Amino acid sequence: MDYATLLQILDSTLRLATPLLLACLAGLYSERSGIFDIGLEGKMLVAAMATGAVAFYSGNVWIGALAGIGASMILALVHGLASITFRGNQLISGVALNFVASGITVLIAQAMFGQGGRTPPLDGAARFNPITLPFADSLASVPFVGPLYREVISGHTALVYVALAAVPLTWWLLYRTRYGLRLRAVGENPASVDTAGVSVTRLRYSAVAITGILCGLAGAYMAAGLQAGFGREMTAGRGYIALAALIFANWLPWRALGATMLFGFLQALALRPDVIERTIHVSIPVPALDAMPYVLTIIVLFGFVGKPQPPRAGGEPYIKER
Amino acid sequence: MTKLPVWADVVLVPLISLLLAIFFSGVVIYLISPDSPATLENESWKAVLDAGRIVVEGSMGSPYAWGYTLYYATSFIFTGLAVTVAFHAAMFNIGGEGQAQLGGLGVALACLFIPWPHWSLALLGAGVGAALFGAAWAAIPAWMQAKRGSHIVITTIMFNYIGAALIIYLLVYVLRPVGQMDPATANFPPATHLPTLHEIPGLNLIFTKKVPANVSLFVALVACYLVWVLLWRTQLGYEIRAFGKSPEAAKYAGISGTRIIMVSMLISGGLSGLMSINNVMGESGRLLQNSSEGAGFIGIAVALMGRNHPLGVLLAAILFGFLYQGGAELGLWTSIPIELRTVVQGLVILFTGALDQMVRMMLGLVFRPARKPEAA
């Protein structure tokens, strides 16, 4: 594989990893607070639909993204209601909301645009457009680093950089603030947080809301960054890959970055089977590459790479003592 | 919170959940119908009523409609029972989709490579193949849950995707006949064709037109009975239920957790796989991509709606058969997309499985004792 091809693949790795990273961090907040969220997929999907529709009508991608966040928040709120207020089964709630999202997005898009469940193609200001970072062109002549900077790091849409910035921000929030300490505690031992006089309910709702925002961004990026408009089932299991990445990352922010980049790299490779064949002289079938993130997660869960440590109170509704 | 009478818990809670789901679906139809938003006197209400009428007539209005409803119901009985058996062991098996697709592979291999003399023997052989392949696909997640504590929900989701990729690989690269373009196996030999309801003497007086419902329906009914016997009339069933209620207590009583998780998940996977005799062998006559078409997931809704009892599963499966067939008719005759049934399915799961406490609280207000006890 020559350097230019490698840069191409790394470039698409970053683009494909962005929705995974946003969704993975989304899941991290929710699960760290003790609320399992299988519904990342559904939240991304409704956000993508809302972004596609509103960005088309308003012609402004940021208004579209706000609508996407709003749609994702509605689902997050229902999930919070079911799992926090009514102490229902968090897994079932997530599965249910994924189905609702899968159906309702097509229904609404069809009713609004009548194009078989798609939203019309977006262009211009209705899409996230590439940002050229400073000096990208002037540094391009520097050997090795120059092309890397120009092709891979520069020239992405705003949400790619937002997603990358969200990693250190999440780390800082979780490990350097009072809120983060409480958030981690409520996922490990909610009774201790309650004893300290902090509301478990409020903390968990806030975590679920952050999950809603990040999934909203992931969906907005899908519809207006990665692609130009919403199409039915366009998230194609990315919410579940993000969930896999979260386990792979052992619920840690920096490792989430690594895991989603790895899975993004696999997705980028799956788009270029010719490159693999030229590089290793063996033809790997595309379905095998598609299945790799899941297979890797199973291997991790098998315990070959250290034992995963999920938040201890995950999935259990908290019943306040009376 | 008021404790509900048993009959209310068994009958009213699922019924009200269903009504809530139907109500919200009606709201959705109202909102997406072309005239909305508008006043109360407009056509949107008529659109909702029309939709309801089409669903009912298209799924129950004629023997022909019933032939489709029962065909869907057959698949849902199998997947619903699969989720039920796992639920009783406190395992949430959402891998029914992958297990059903692997079951389809078992059916295809049995039908393509063994020369069956008669459909009854082929049904037996393919059924065994389907159950074995389905069970095998549940085995690794079950083992990982039992031995490593990996959450069964996560692992079964992963196995759904790995299974789908495996089937696509096999169909594209291995099982596709030379010269055929679409990724599917060859057609099964005619001797493996299962009689549909209009080909069975006696029943053909009712089902005069060709319908997809076939003898698998009777296998599904037998499976309902056998699951009931297993869960409530055998020692193994008792152990499964005891473990599901309290793993710690079960362990103290000498019940091996590993064994219960493995056995219940293998049965569950086998039942999911067995669904493939209905769609792969009975209907399409060859293995296609995504053969289960979401039936594995509907099993979750069916089991929740049926309160994890085989009789409830049977009724809920027929209900979802109505919804599925009715939804298809809606897609055919109106501008309402077929995806409406996915929304209804999601809402039913939400209300029966996750918001059931809310429904109970609502009912609790009704069933509150007339006079409160003095010492509260």
Interface residues (C-beta under 8 A of the other chain):
Chain A: F36 I38 V78 L81 A82 S83 F86 R87 G88 N89 Q90 L91 I92 S93 V95 A96 L97 N98 F99 V100 A101 S102 G103 I104 V106 L107 I108 Q110 A111 G117 R232 G237 Y240 L243 A244 I247 P285 P287 A288 D290 A291 Y294 V295 T297 I298 L301 F302 G303 P308 P310
Chain B: V28 L31 I32 S33 P34 F92 I94 I140 M144 R148 S150 H151 V153 I154 T155 I157 M158 F159 Y161 I162 A165 L166 I168 Y169 V172 Y173 F297 I300 L304 S335 I336 P337 E339 L340 R341 T342 V343 V344 Q345 G346 L347 I349 L350 G353 A354 L355 D356 Q357 M358 M361
